[in-house]
Structures are given as structure tokens and as C-alpha cells.
Amino acid sequence: MVKVVKCPVCAKRLMDMLSAKEANLQIKCPKCKKVISVSLIDNQIHGEAV
Ligand SMILES: [Zn+2]
């Protein structure tokens, strides 16, 4: 099962993430240049601009 991680600021697709129990990462959005902190817990993705 793949989840699409989207930028919470501009909704640009950042990456696909395979299901994971728990993950934390930061991605720089290529469109709006914001650093997005993505956390995934029990397949719920939460992203927010840092
Ligand atoms: Zn963005």
C-alpha cells in the first residue's frame, strides 16, 4: 500500500511512501521551497511546514 505525501502548503506531490509503522522525515518541497516535516504513524500521514 502506497501513500502519496503532498505538500501541505502548495499541494505538490512530494513522494510516495510505502506503508510503515512509524516514520519521520523532512522533505524540501521543490515547488514552494518550504521544508515539510512528514510524520507517519500507523499509516496516517501528517505533514506540516517547518
Ligand atoms: Zn510546496
mmCIF file of the protein (N, C-alpha, C, O) and its ligand, coordinates in Angstrom:
data_MODEL
# 
_entry.id   MODEL 
# 
loop_
_entity.id 
_entity.type 
_entity.pdbx_number_of_molecules 
1 polymer     1 
2 non-polymer 1 
# 
_entity_poly.entity_id                      1 
_entity_poly.type                           'polypeptide(L)' 
_entity_poly.nstd_linkage                   no 
_entity_poly.nstd_monomer                   no 
_entity_poly.pdbx_seq_one_letter_code       MVKVVKCPVCAKRLMDMLSAKEANLQIKCPKCKKVISVSLIDNQIHGEAV 
_entity_poly.pdbx_seq_one_letter_code_can   MVKVVKCPVCAKRLMDMLSAKEANLQIKCPKCKKVISVSLIDNQIHGEAV 
_entity_poly.pdbx_strand_id                 A 
# 
loop_
_entity_poly_seq.entity_id 
_entity_poly_seq.num 
_entity_poly_seq.mon_id 
_entity_poly_seq.hetero 
1 1  MET n 
1 2  VAL n 
1 3  LYS n 
1 4  VAL n 
1 5  VAL n 
1 6  LYS n 
1 7  CYS n 
1 8  PRO n 
1 9  VAL n 
1 10 CYS n 
1 11 ALA n 
1 12 LYS n 
1 13 ARG n 
1 14 LEU n 
1 15 MET n 
1 16 ASP n 
1 17 MET n 
1 18 LEU n 
1 19 SER n 
1 20 ALA n 
1 21 LYS n 
1 22 GLU n 
1 23 ALA n 
1 24 ASN n 
1 25 LEU n 
1 26 GLN n 
1 27 ILE n 
1 28 LYS n 
1 29 CYS n 
1 30 PRO n 
1 31 LYS n 
1 32 CYS n 
1 33 LYS n 
1 34 LYS n 
1 35 VAL n 
1 36 ILE n 
1 37 SER n 
1 38 VAL n 
1 39 SER n 
1 40 LEU n 
1 41 ILE n 
1 42 ASP n 
1 43 ASN n 
1 44 GLN n 
1 45 ILE n 
1 46 HIS n 
1 47 GLY n 
1 48 GLU n 
1 49 ALA n 
1 50 VAL n 
# 
loop_
_struct_asym.id 
_struct_asym.entity_id 
A 1 
B 2 
# 
loop_
_chem_comp.id 
_chem_comp.type 
_chem_comp.mon_nstd_flag 
ALA 'L-peptide linking' y 
ARG 'L-peptide linking' y 
ASN 'L-peptide linking' y 
ASP 'L-peptide linking' y 
CYS 'L-peptide linking' y 
GLN 'L-peptide linking' y 
GLU 'L-peptide linking' y 
GLY 'peptide linking'   y 
HIS 'L-peptide linking' y 
ILE 'L-peptide linking' y 
LEU 'L-peptide linking' y 
LYS 'L-peptide linking' y 
MET 'L-peptide linking' y 
PRO 'L-peptide linking' y 
SER 'L-peptide linking' y 
VAL 'L-peptide linking' y 
ZN  non-polymer         . 
# 
_pdbx_entity_nonpoly.entity_id   2 
_pdbx_entity_nonpoly.name        ? 
_pdbx_entity_nonpoly.comp_id     ZN 
# 
_pdbx_nonpoly_scheme.asym_id         B 
_pdbx_nonpoly_scheme.entity_id       2 
_pdbx_nonpoly_scheme.mon_id          ZN 
_pdbx_nonpoly_scheme.ndb_seq_num     1 
_pdbx_nonpoly_scheme.pdb_seq_num     101 
_pdbx_nonpoly_scheme.auth_seq_num    101 
_pdbx_nonpoly_scheme.pdb_mon_id      ZN 
_pdbx_nonpoly_scheme.auth_mon_id     ZN 
_pdbx_nonpoly_scheme.pdb_strand_id   A 
_pdbx_nonpoly_scheme.pdb_ins_code    . 
# 
loop_
_atom_site.group_PDB 
_atom_site.id 
_atom_site.type_symbol 
_atom_site.label_atom_id 
_atom_site.label_alt_id 
_atom_site.label_comp_id 
_atom_site.label_asym_id 
_atom_site.label_entity_id 
_atom_site.label_seq_id 
_atom_site.pdbx_PDB_ins_code 
_atom_site.Cartn_x 
_atom_site.Cartn_y 
_atom_site.Cartn_z 
_atom_site.occupancy 
_atom_site.B_iso_or_equiv 
_atom_site.pdbx_formal_charge 
_atom_site.auth_seq_id 
_atom_site.auth_comp_id 
_atom_site.auth_asym_id 
_atom_site.auth_atom_id 
_atom_site.pdbx_PDB_model_num 
ATOM   1   N  N  . MET A 1 1  ? 0.846  -1.194 0.000  1.00 0.00 ? 1   MET A N  1 
ATOM   2   C  CA . MET A 1 1  ? 0.000  0.000  0.000  1.00 0.00 ? 1   MET A CA 1 
ATOM   3   C  C  . MET A 1 1  ? 0.882  1.246  0.000  1.00 0.00 ? 1   MET A C  1 
ATOM   4   O  O  . MET A 1 1  ? 1.776  1.396  0.833  1.00 0.00 ? 1   MET A O  1 
ATOM   5   N  N  . VAL A 1 2  ? 0.611  2.124  -0.944 1.00 0.00 ? 2   VAL A N  1 
ATOM   6   C  CA . VAL A 1 2  ? 1.439  3.313  -1.093 1.00 0.00 ? 2   VAL A CA 1 
ATOM   7   C  C  . VAL A 1 2  ? 0.619  4.553  -0.771 1.00 0.00 ? 2   VAL A C  1 
ATOM   8   O  O  . VAL A 1 2  ? -0.509 4.712  -1.239 1.00 0.00 ? 2   VAL A O  1 
ATOM   9   N  N  . LYS A 1 3  ? 1.198  5.412  0.023  1.00 0.00 ? 3   LYS A N  1 
ATOM   10  C  CA . LYS A 1 3  ? 0.558  6.690  0.332  1.00 0.00 ? 3   LYS A CA 1 
ATOM   11  C  C  . LYS A 1 3  ? 1.298  7.797  -0.395 1.00 0.00 ? 3   LYS A C  1 
ATOM   12  O  O  . LYS A 1 3  ? 2.526  7.802  -0.474 1.00 0.00 ? 3   LYS A O  1 
ATOM   13  N  N  . VAL A 1 4  ? 0.534  8.720  -0.915 1.00 0.00 ? 4   VAL A N  1 
ATOM   14  C  CA . VAL A 1 4  ? 1.138  9.871  -1.560 1.00 0.00 ? 4   VAL A CA 1 
ATOM   15  C  C  . VAL A 1 4  ? 1.279  10.975 -0.515 1.00 0.00 ? 4   VAL A C  1 
ATOM   16  O  O  . VAL A 1 4  ? 0.323  11.348 0.165  1.00 0.00 ? 4   VAL A O  1 
ATOM   17  N  N  . VAL A 1 5  ? 2.492  11.475 -0.416 1.00 0.00 ? 5   VAL A N  1 
ATOM   18  C  CA . VAL A 1 5  ? 2.748  12.580 0.504  1.00 0.00 ? 5   VAL A CA 1 
ATOM   19  C  C  . VAL A 1 5  ? 2.691  13.877 -0.282 1.00 0.00 ? 5   VAL A C  1 
ATOM   20  O  O  . VAL A 1 5  ? 3.427  14.059 -1.252 1.00 0.00 ? 5   VAL A O  1 
ATOM   21  N  N  . LYS A 1 6  ? 1.826  14.763 0.135  1.00 0.00 ? 6   LYS A N  1 
ATOM   22  C  CA . LYS A 1 6  ? 1.677  16.037 -0.563 1.00 0.00 ? 6   LYS A CA 1 
ATOM   23  C  C  . LYS A 1 6  ? 2.129  17.182 0.327  1.00 0.00 ? 6   LYS A C  1 
ATOM   24  O  O  . LYS A 1 6  ? 2.025  17.124 1.552  1.00 0.00 ? 6   LYS A O  1 
ATOM   25  N  N  . CYS A 1 7  ? 2.626  18.209 -0.314 1.00 0.00 ? 7   CYS A N  1 
ATOM   26  C  CA . CYS A 1 7  ? 2.998  19.419 0.395  1.00 0.00 ? 7   CYS A CA 1 
ATOM   27  C  C  . CYS A 1 7  ? 1.747  20.067 0.980  1.00 0.00 ? 7   CYS A C  1 
ATOM   28  O  O  . CYS A 1 7  ? 0.780  20.290 0.251  1.00 0.00 ? 7   CYS A O  1 
ATOM   29  N  N  . PRO A 1 8  ? 1.740  20.371 2.263  1.00 0.00 ? 8   PRO A N  1 
ATOM   30  C  CA . PRO A 1 8  ? 0.562  20.987 2.870  1.00 0.00 ? 8   PRO A CA 1 
ATOM   31  C  C  . PRO A 1 8  ? 0.403  22.454 2.485  1.00 0.00 ? 8   PRO A C  1 
ATOM   32  O  O  . PRO A 1 8  ? -0.645 23.056 2.718  1.00 0.00 ? 8   PRO A O  1 
ATOM   33  N  N  . VAL A 1 9  ? 1.433  23.013 1.906  1.00 0.00 ? 9   VAL A N  1 
ATOM   34  C  CA . VAL A 1 9  ? 1.389  24.431 1.528  1.00 0.00 ? 9   VAL A CA 1 
ATOM   35  C  C  . VAL A 1 9  ? 0.841  24.599 0.115  1.00 0.00 ? 9   VAL A C  1 
ATOM   36  O  O  . VAL A 1 9  ? -0.093 25.370 -0.103 1.00 0.00 ? 9   VAL A O  1 
ATOM   37  N  N  . CYS A 1 10 ? 1.422  23.879 -0.843 1.00 0.00 ? 10  CYS A N  1 
ATOM   38  C  CA . CYS A 1 10 ? 1.038  24.081 -2.236 1.00 0.00 ? 10  CYS A CA 1 
ATOM   39  C  C  . CYS A 1 10 ? 0.432  22.829 -2.869 1.00 0.00 ? 10  CYS A C  1 
ATOM   40  O  O  . CYS A 1 10 ? 0.050  22.854 -4.039 1.00 0.00 ? 10  CYS A O  1 
ATOM   41  N  N  . ALA A 1 11 ? 0.341  21.759 -2.124 1.00 0.00 ? 11  ALA A N  1 
ATOM   42  C  CA . ALA A 1 11 ? -0.274 20.506 -2.578 1.00 0.00 ? 11  ALA A CA 1 
ATOM   43  C  C  . ALA A 1 11 ? 0.518  19.787 -3.661 1.00 0.00 ? 11  ALA A C  1 
ATOM   44  O  O  . ALA A 1 11 ? 0.001  18.885 -4.320 1.00 0.00 ? 11  ALA A O  1 
ATOM   45  N  N  . LYS A 1 12 ? 1.766  20.185 -3.842 1.00 0.00 ? 12  LYS A N  1 
ATOM   46  C  CA . LYS A 1 12 ? 2.626  19.446 -4.771 1.00 0.00 ? 12  LYS A CA 1 
ATOM   47  C  C  . LYS A 1 12 ? 2.913  18.059 -4.205 1.00 0.00 ? 12  LYS A C  1 
ATOM   48  O  O  . LYS A 1 12 ? 3.140  17.890 -3.007 1.00 0.00 ? 12  LYS A O  1 
ATOM   49  N  N  . ARG A 1 13 ? 2.897  17.075 -5.100 1.00 0.00 ? 13  ARG A N  1 
ATOM   50  C  CA . ARG A 1 13 ? 3.208  15.715 -4.676 1.00 0.00 ? 13  ARG A CA 1 
ATOM   51  C  C  . ARG A 1 13 ? 4.705  15.617 -4.384 1.00 0.00 ? 13  ARG A C  1 
ATOM   52  O  O  . ARG A 1 13 ? 5.532  15.908 -5.248 1.00 0.00 ? 13  ARG A O  1 
ATOM   53  N  N  . LEU A 1 14 ? 5.036  15.219 -3.197 1.00 0.00 ? 14  LEU A N  1 
ATOM   54  C  CA . LEU A 1 14 ? 6.440  15.180 -2.792 1.00 0.00 ? 14  LEU A CA 1 
ATOM   55  C  C  . LEU A 1 14 ? 7.048  13.804 -2.977 1.00 0.00 ? 14  LEU A C  1 
ATOM   56  O  O  . LEU A 1 14 ? 8.182  13.678 -3.439 1.00 0.00 ? 14  LEU A O  1 
ATOM   57  N  N  . MET A 1 15 ? 6.313  12.788 -2.624 1.00 0.00 ? 15  MET A N  1 
ATOM   58  C  CA . MET A 1 15 ? 6.867  11.441 -2.707 1.00 0.00 ? 15  MET A CA 1 
ATOM   59  C  C  . MET A 1 15 ? 5.762  10.431 -2.458 1.00 0.00 ? 15  MET A C  1 
ATOM   60  O  O  . MET A 1 15 ? 4.677  10.764 -1.980 1.00 0.00 ? 15  MET A O  1 
ATOM   61  N  N  . ASP A 1 16 ? 6.066  9.202  -2.793 1.00 0.00 ? 16  ASP A N  1 
ATOM   62  C  CA . ASP A 1 16 ? 5.212  8.095  -2.401 1.00 0.00 ? 16  ASP A CA 1 
ATOM   63  C  C  . ASP A 1 16 ? 5.887  7.383  -1.253 1.00 0.00 ? 16  ASP A C  1 
ATOM   64  O  O  . ASP A 1 16 ? 7.103  7.192  -1.243 1.00 0.00 ? 16  ASP A O  1 
ATOM   65  N  N  . MET A 1 17 ? 5.099  7.006  -0.313 1.00 0.00 ? 17  MET A N  1 
ATOM   66  C  CA . MET A 1 17 ? 5.673  6.326  0.843  1.00 0.00 ? 17  MET A CA 1 
ATOM   67  C  C  . MET A 1 17 ? 5.014  4.967  1.007  1.00 0.00 ? 17  MET A C  1 
ATOM   68  O  O  . MET A 1 17 ? 3.789  4.849  1.042  1.00 0.00 ? 17  MET A O  1 
ATOM   69  N  N  . LEU A 1 18 ? 5.831  3.972  1.104  1.00 0.00 ? 18  LEU A N  1 
ATOM   70  C  CA . LEU A 1 18 ? 5.291  2.651  1.397  1.00 0.00 ? 18  LEU A CA 1 
ATOM   71  C  C  . LEU A 1 18 ? 4.775  2.645  2.821  1.00 0.00 ? 18  LEU A C  1 
ATOM   72  O  O  . LEU A 1 18 ? 5.280  3.375  3.674  1.00 0.00 ? 18  LEU A O  1 
ATOM   73  N  N  . SER A 1 19 ? 3.803  1.849  3.070  1.00 0.00 ? 19  SER A N  1 
ATOM   74  C  CA . SER A 1 19 ? 3.240  1.811  4.407  1.00 0.00 ? 19  SER A CA 1 
ATOM   75  C  C  . SER A 1 19 ? 4.317  1.477  5.424  1.00 0.00 ? 19  SER A C  1 
ATOM   76  O  O  . SER A 1 19 ? 5.164  0.607  5.220  1.00 0.00 ? 19  SER A O  1 
ATOM   77  N  N  . ALA A 1 20 ? 4.248  2.193  6.504  1.00 0.00 ? 20  ALA A N  1 
ATOM   78  C  CA . ALA A 1 20 ? 5.243  1.998  7.548  1.00 0.00 ? 20  ALA A CA 1 
ATOM   79  C  C  . ALA A 1 20 ? 4.562  2.179  8.887  1.00 0.00 ? 20  ALA A C  1 
ATOM   80  O  O  . ALA A 1 20 ? 3.569  2.896  9.015  1.00 0.00 ? 20  ALA A O  1 
ATOM   81  N  N  . LYS A 1 21 ? 5.102  1.534  9.847  1.00 0.00 ? 21  LYS A N  1 
ATOM   82  C  CA . LYS A 1 21 ? 4.523  1.648  11.174 1.00 0.00 ? 21  LYS A CA 1 
ATOM   83  C  C  . LYS A 1 21 ? 4.775  3.043  11.743 1.00 0.00 ? 21  LYS A C  1 
ATOM   84  O  O  . LYS A 1 21 ? 3.893  3.681  12.317 1.00 0.00 ? 21  LYS A O  1 
ATOM   85  N  N  . GLU A 1 22 ? 5.986  3.474  11.562 1.00 0.00 ? 22  GLU A N  1 
ATOM   86  C  CA . GLU A 1 22 ? 6.319  4.779  12.101 1.00 0.00 ? 22  GLU A CA 1 
ATOM   87  C  C  . GLU A 1 22 ? 7.502  5.348  11.339 1.00 0.00 ? 22  GLU A C  1 
ATOM   88  O  O  . GLU A 1 22 ? 8.505  4.666  11.131 1.00 0.00 ? 22  GLU A O  1 
ATOM   89  N  N  . ALA A 1 23 ? 7.381  6.588  10.929 1.00 0.00 ? 23  ALA A N  1 
ATOM   90  C  CA . ALA A 1 23 ? 8.469  7.217  10.192 1.00 0.00 ? 23  ALA A CA 1 
ATOM   91  C  C  . ALA A 1 23 ? 8.406  8.720  10.397 1.00 0.00 ? 23  ALA A C  1 
ATOM   92  O  O  . ALA A 1 23 ? 7.335  9.300  10.575 1.00 0.00 ? 23  ALA A O  1 
ATOM   93  N  N  . ASN A 1 24 ? 9.563  9.326  10.368 1.00 0.00 ? 24  ASN A N  1 
ATOM   94  C  CA . ASN A 1 24 ? 9.658  10.770 10.446 1.00 0.00 ? 24  ASN A CA 1 
ATOM   95  C  C  . ASN A 1 24 ? 10.720 11.235 9.471  1.00 0.00 ? 24  ASN A C  1 
ATOM   96  O  O  . ASN A 1 24 ? 11.836 10.717 9.463  1.00 0.00 ? 24  ASN A O  1 
ATOM   97  N  N  . LEU A 1 25 ? 10.376 12.198 8.663  1.00 0.00 ? 25  LEU A N  1 
ATOM   98  C  CA . LEU A 1 25 ? 11.376 12.724 7.747  1.00 0.00 ? 25  LEU A CA 1 
ATOM   99  C  C  . LEU A 1 25 ? 11.034 14.156 7.371  1.00 0.00 ? 25  LEU A C  1 
ATOM   100 O  O  . LEU A 1 25 ? 9.922  14.639 7.584  1.00 0.00 ? 25  LEU A O  1 
ATOM   101 N  N  . GLN A 1 26 ? 12.016 14.799 6.816  1.00 0.00 ? 26  GLN A N  1 
ATOM   102 C  CA . GLN A 1 26 ? 11.807 16.156 6.341  1.00 0.00 ? 26  GLN A CA 1 
ATOM   103 C  C  . GLN A 1 26 ? 12.134 16.201 4.860  1.00 0.00 ? 26  GLN A C  1 
ATOM   104 O  O  . GLN A 1 26 ? 13.132 15.644 4.403  1.00 0.00 ? 26  GLN A O  1 
ATOM   105 N  N  . ILE A 1 27 ? 11.265 16.880 4.123  1.00 0.00 ? 27  ILE A N  1 
ATOM   106 C  CA . ILE A 1 27 ? 11.440 16.993 2.681  1.00 0.00 ? 27  ILE A CA 1 
ATOM   107 C  C  . ILE A 1 27 ? 11.338 18.464 2.309  1.00 0.00 ? 27  ILE A C  1 
ATOM   108 O  O  . ILE A 1 27 ? 10.483 19.193 2.811  1.00 0.00 ? 27  ILE A O  1 
ATOM   109 N  N  . LYS A 1 28 ? 12.209 18.871 1.440  1.00 0.00 ? 28  LYS A N  1 
ATOM   110 C  CA . LYS A 1 28 ? 12.093 20.233 0.934  1.00 0.00 ? 28  LYS A CA 1 
ATOM   111 C  C  . LYS A 1 28 ? 11.231 20.199 -0.320 1.00 0.00 ? 28  LYS A C  1 
ATOM   112 O  O  . LYS A 1 28 ? 11.530 19.491 -1.281 1.00 0.00 ? 28  LYS A O  1 
ATOM   113 N  N  . CYS A 1 29 ? 10.172 20.968 -0.288 1.00 0.00 ? 29  CYS A N  1 
ATOM   114 C  CA . CYS A 1 29 ? 9.270  20.997 -1.431 1.00 0.00 ? 29  CYS A CA 1 
ATOM   115 C  C  . CYS A 1 29 ? 9.965  21.663 -2.612 1.00 0.00 ? 29  CYS A C  1 
ATOM   116 O  O  . CYS A 1 29 ? 10.493 22.766 -2.473 1.00 0.00 ? 29  CYS A O  1 
ATOM   117 N  N  . PRO A 1 30 ? 9.972  21.008 -3.778 1.00 0.00 ? 30  PRO A N  1 
ATOM   118 C  CA . PRO A 1 30 ? 10.649 21.591 -4.942 1.00 0.00 ? 30  PRO A CA 1 
ATOM   119 C  C  . PRO A 1 30 ? 9.881  22.771 -5.530 1.00 0.00 ? 30  PRO A C  1 
ATOM   120 O  O  . PRO A 1 30 ? 10.433 23.540 -6.317 1.00 0.00 ? 30  PRO A O  1 
ATOM   121 N  N  . LYS A 1 31 ? 8.639  22.912 -5.162 1.00 0.00 ? 31  LYS A N  1 
ATOM   122 C  CA . LYS A 1 31 ? 7.823  23.970 -5.758 1.00 0.00 ? 31  LYS A CA 1 
ATOM   123 C  C  . LYS A 1 31 ? 7.838  25.242 -4.910 1.00 0.00 ? 31  LYS A C  1 
ATOM   124 O  O  . LYS A 1 31 ? 8.148  26.325 -5.407 1.00 0.00 ? 31  LYS A O  1 
ATOM   125 N  N  . CYS A 1 32 ? 7.501  25.102 -3.630 1.00 0.00 ? 32  CYS A N  1 
ATOM   126 C  CA . CYS A 1 32 ? 7.403  26.306 -2.796 1.00 0.00 ? 32  CYS A CA 1 
ATOM   127 C  C  . CYS A 1 32 ? 8.605  26.470 -1.876 1.00 0.00 ? 32  CYS A C  1 
ATOM   128 O  O  . CYS A 1 32 ? 8.696  27.448 -1.134 1.00 0.00 ? 32  CYS A O  1 
ATOM   129 N  N  . LYS A 1 33 ? 9.534  25.506 -1.925 1.00 0.00 ? 33  LYS A N  1 
ATOM   130 C  CA . LYS A 1 33 ? 10.801 25.592 -1.187 1.00 0.00 ? 33  LYS A CA 1 
ATOM   131 C  C  . LYS A 1 33 ? 10.655 25.544 0.335  1.00 0.00 ? 33  LYS A C  1 
ATOM   132 O  O  . LYS A 1 33 ? 11.601 25.835 1.066  1.00 0.00 ? 33  LYS A O  1 
ATOM   133 N  N  . LYS A 1 34 ? 9.498  25.187 0.789  1.00 0.00 ? 34  LYS A N  1 
ATOM   134 C  CA . LYS A 1 34 ? 9.315  25.030 2.228  1.00 0.00 ? 34  LYS A CA 1 
ATOM   135 C  C  . LYS A 1 34 ? 9.847  23.665 2.654  1.00 0.00 ? 34  LYS A C  1 
ATOM   136 O  O  . LYS A 1 34 ? 9.783  22.689 1.907  1.00 0.00 ? 34  LYS A O  1 
ATOM   137 N  N  . VAL A 1 35 ? 10.363 23.628 3.852  1.00 0.00 ? 35  VAL A N  1 
ATOM   138 C  CA . VAL A 1 35 ? 10.752 22.340 4.416  1.00 0.00 ? 35  VAL A CA 1 
ATOM   139 C  C  . VAL A 1 35 ? 9.541  21.746 5.120  1.00 0.00 ? 35  VAL A C  1 
ATOM   140 O  O  . VAL A 1 35 ? 8.963  22.348 6.026  1.00 0.00 ? 35  VAL A O  1 
ATOM   141 N  N  . ILE A 1 36 ? 9.181  20.569 4.685  1.00 0.00 ? 36  ILE A N  1 
ATOM   142 C  CA . ILE A 1 36 ? 7.995  19.914 5.208  1.00 0.00 ? 36  ILE A CA 1 
ATOM   143 C  C  . ILE A 1 36 ? 8.408  18.770 6.113  1.00 0.00 ? 36  ILE A C  1 
ATOM   144 O  O  . ILE A 1 36 ? 9.178  17.891 5.728  1.00 0.00 ? 36  ILE A O  1 
ATOM   145 N  N  . SER A 1 37 ? 7.887  18.804 7.299  1.00 0.00 ? 37  SER A N  1 
ATOM   146 C  CA . SER A 1 37 ? 8.128  17.711 8.227  1.00 0.00 ? 37  SER A CA 1 
ATOM   147 C  C  . SER A 1 37 ? 6.996  16.707 8.079  1.00 0.00 ? 37  SER A C  1 
ATOM   148 O  O  . SER A 1 37 ? 5.829  17.036 8.297  1.00 0.00 ? 37  SER A O  1 
ATOM   149 N  N  . VAL A 1 38 ? 7.342  15.502 7.712  1.00 0.00 ? 38  VAL A N  1 
ATOM   150 C  CA . VAL A 1 38 ? 6.346  14.464 7.478  1.00 0.00 ? 38  VAL A CA 1 
ATOM   151 C  C  . VAL A 1 38 ? 6.469  13.397 8.559  1.00 0.00 ? 38  VAL A C  1 
ATOM   152 O  O  . VAL A 1 38 ? 7.542  12.830 8.770  1.00 0.00 ? 38  VAL A O  1 
ATOM   153 N  N  . SER A 1 39 ? 5.385  13.138 9.222  1.00 0.00 ? 39  SER A N  1 
ATOM   154 C  CA . SER A 1 39 ? 5.397  12.039 10.174 1.00 0.00 ? 39  SER A CA 1 
ATOM   155 C  C  . SER A 1 39 ? 4.317  11.040 9.789  1.00 0.00 ? 39  SER A C  1 
ATOM   156 O  O  . SER A 1 39 ? 3.224  11.407 9.358  1.00 0.00 ? 39  SER A O  1 
ATOM   157 N  N  . LEU A 1 40 ? 4.646  9.802  9.951  1.00 0.00 ? 40  LEU A N  1 
ATOM   158 C  CA . LEU A 1 40 ? 3.721  8.739  9.614  1.00 0.00 ? 40  LEU A CA 1 
ATOM   159 C  C  . LEU A 1 40 ? 3.625  7.799  10.806 1.00 0.00 ? 40  LEU A C  1 
ATOM   160 O  O  . LEU A 1 40 ? 4.611  7.195  11.228 1.00 0.00 ? 40  LEU A O  1 
ATOM   161 N  N  . ILE A 1 41 ? 2.450  7.694  11.320 1.00 0.00 ? 41  ILE A N  1 
ATOM   162 C  CA . ILE A 1 41 ? 2.218  6.801  12.450 1.00 0.00 ? 41  ILE A CA 1 
ATOM   163 C  C  . ILE A 1 41 ? 0.990  5.961  12.145 1.00 0.00 ? 41  ILE A C  1 
ATOM   164 O  O  . ILE A 1 41 ? -0.098 6.490  11.918 1.00 0.00 ? 41  ILE A O  1 
ATOM   165 N  N  . ASP A 1 42 ? 1.174  4.653  12.142 1.00 0.00 ? 42  ASP A N  1 
ATOM   166 C  CA . ASP A 1 42 ? 0.086  3.723  11.827 1.00 0.00 ? 42  ASP A CA 1 
ATOM   167 C  C  . ASP A 1 42 ? -0.637 4.101  10.539 1.00 0.00 ? 42  ASP A C  1 
ATOM   168 O  O  . ASP A 1 42 ? -1.867 4.108  10.478 1.00 0.00 ? 42  ASP A O  1 
ATOM   169 N  N  . ASN A 1 43 ? 0.144  4.413  9.518  1.00 0.00 ? 43  ASN A N  1 
ATOM   170 C  CA . ASN A 1 43 ? -0.374 4.707  8.185  1.00 0.00 ? 43  ASN A CA 1 
ATOM   171 C  C  . ASN A 1 43 ? -1.182 5.998  8.084  1.00 0.00 ? 43  ASN A C  1 
ATOM   172 O  O  . ASN A 1 43 ? -1.888 6.211  7.099  1.00 0.00 ? 43  ASN A O  1 
ATOM   173 N  N  . GLN A 1 44 ? -1.083 6.841  9.076  1.00 0.00 ? 44  GLN A N  1 
ATOM   174 C  CA . GLN A 1 44 ? -1.670 8.170  8.965  1.00 0.00 ? 44  GLN A CA 1 
ATOM   175 C  C  . GLN A 1 44 ? -0.547 9.163  8.720  1.00 0.00 ? 44  GLN A C  1 
ATOM   176 O  O  . GLN A 1 44 ? 0.354  9.305  9.546  1.00 0.00 ? 44  GLN A O  1 
ATOM   177 N  N  . ILE A 1 45 ? -0.601 9.846  7.596  1.00 0.00 ? 45  ILE A N  1 
ATOM   178 C  CA . ILE A 1 45 ? 0.445  10.796 7.264  1.00 0.00 ? 45  ILE A CA 1 
ATOM   179 C  C  . ILE A 1 45 ? 0.041  12.193 7.706  1.00 0.00 ? 45  ILE A C  1 
ATOM   180 O  O  . ILE A 1 45 ? -1.071 12.660 7.458  1.00 0.00 ? 45  ILE A O  1 
ATOM   181 N  N  . HIS A 1 46 ? 0.974  12.828 8.358  1.00 0.00 ? 46  HIS A N  1 
ATOM   182 C  CA . HIS A 1 46 ? 0.745  14.206 8.750  1.00 0.00 ? 46  HIS A CA 1 
ATOM   183 C  C  . HIS A 1 46 ? 1.939  15.028 8.308  1.00 0.00 ? 46  HIS A C  1 
ATOM   184 O  O  . HIS A 1 46 ? 3.076  14.753 8.692  1.00 0.00 ? 46  HIS A O  1 
ATOM   185 N  N  . GLY A 1 47 ? 1.673  16.028 7.505  1.00 0.00 ? 47  GLY A N  1 
ATOM   186 C  CA . GLY A 1 47 ? 2.757  16.870 7.044  1.00 0.00 ? 47  GLY A CA 1 
ATOM   187 C  C  . GLY A 1 47 ? 2.521  18.306 7.445  1.00 0.00 ? 47  GLY A C  1 
ATOM   188 O  O  . GLY A 1 47 ? 1.394  18.797 7.390  1.00 0.00 ? 47  GLY A O  1 
ATOM   189 N  N  . GLU A 1 48 ? 3.577  18.979 7.847  1.00 0.00 ? 48  GLU A N  1 
ATOM   190 C  CA . GLU A 1 48 ? 3.428  20.391 8.130  1.00 0.00 ? 48  GLU A CA 1 
ATOM   191 C  C  . GLU A 1 48 ? 4.696  21.150 7.762  1.00 0.00 ? 48  GLU A C  1 
ATOM   192 O  O  . GLU A 1 48 ? 5.801  20.610 7.812  1.00 0.00 ? 48  GLU A O  1 
ATOM   193 N  N  . ALA A 1 49 ? 4.515  22.392 7.399  1.00 0.00 ? 49  ALA A N  1 
ATOM   194 C  CA . ALA A 1 49 ? 5.633  23.236 7.034  1.00 0.00 ? 49  ALA A CA 1 
ATOM   195 C  C  . ALA A 1 49 ? 6.398  23.601 8.303  1.00 0.00 ? 49  ALA A C  1 
ATOM   196 O  O  . ALA A 1 49 ? 5.807  23.914 9.336  1.00 0.00 ? 49  ALA A O  1 
ATOM   197 N  N  . VAL A 1 50 ? 7.710  23.553 8.203  1.00 0.00 ? 50  VAL A N  1 
ATOM   198 C  CA . VAL A 1 50 ? 8.542  23.872 9.361  1.00 0.00 ? 50  VAL A CA 1 
ATOM   199 C  C  . VAL A 1 50 ? 8.944  25.352 9.297  1.00 0.00 ? 50  VAL A C  1 
ATOM   200 O  O  . VAL A 1 50 ? 9.651  25.839 10.179 1.00 0.00 ? 50  VAL A O  1 
HETATM 201 ZN ZN . ZN  B 2 .  ? 5.058  23.089 -1.534 1.00 0.00 2 101 ZN  A ZN 1 
# 
